[in-house]
Amino acid sequence: MRHAVLGAGGVGGLIGGALARVGEEVVLLLRPESLARQPRRLRVESVFLGDFETDVSTASTLDRTVDVLWVTVKATQLEAALALAPAERVGKAVVVPFLNGVDHVAVLRRYYEHVLAGAISVESERVEPGLVRQKTPFAYVVLGPGLRRDELAEVLRAAGFSVRVASDEATLLWEKLVLLAPLALTTTAHGEPVGVVQADPDWRRLLMECHEEAAAVAVVEGAALDPERLRSALIGFSGGEMRTSMQKDFDAGRPLELDAIAGPILRGGRRHALSTPATEELVRLVDARLAARADAGSVRARE
């Protein structure tokens, strides 16, 4: 198959590299300023897929016919990134997004004809141009119903990913969010990795209450969740020194996916008259850290 990857960060680089390694035709779509720094040879250091190097094509805009467009940019970059993959060039290709949150699928459907909802659970980051590092022993992909779903699942399995298929989009998207949101919000609000959050009773309480709020909203939004299974998964998750992508973005001074991750819970709570105090408190704490950092920067600028 012919693949384009929109966004060559930790997730996009991992997917593009893994597909290229098994002989798939891959082009990474990058902004011109990023393209100038991106080498043609991609190196992946992965606990799950192994370490390898592979050649990949790069371009600043989609300039060829492809069968699938993998969208792996941050939610904060989505609208701007779509200019690199014009709808007329994407055409009949299947568009598969691996973004955090739930709202991006509707956004993409305003641009493209065939959008296949997907989710990926993995800790992967671009260390430098041409180097992707994936440090945790899992890389799970879930694909929703739609055009070429089963074929794409087999391609991803051949590339080394763990893949399952979901019966509906709402369940696929919310199932990830009810686990991701509590972890992302608590680690970013506290400024500590997952293991530290889990070990502290007060932060653990916020973690679990945020999870329960997200699950409650998910169910009334149409997701067929198993709350007890997900709660057990979160309780039993051994995060250790794992840092979430939102926490890494905060530490690096990058824009946060705060609205994409917390927004669906808060807006859904308001729509359905469900209380979301833990999620609101975590957002307030993240905003306070952002404000404190901005104030510190202003002081340093005046000195």
Secondary structure, 3 states (H helix, E strand, C coil): CEEEEECCCHHHHHHHHHHHHCCCEEEEECCHHHHCCCCCEEEEEECCCCCEEEECEEECCCCCCCCEEEECCCHHHHHHHHHHCCHHHHCCCEEEECCCCCCHHHHHHCCCCEECCEEEECCEEEEECCEEEECCCCCEEEECCCCCHHHHHHHHHHCCCEEEECCCHHHHHHHHHHHHHHHHHHHHHHCCCHHHHHHCHHHHHHHHHHHHHHHHHHHHCCCCCCHHHHHHHHHHCCCCCCCCHHHHHHHHCCCCCHHHHHHHHHHHHHHCCCCCHHHHHHHHHHHHHHHHHHHHHHHHHHC
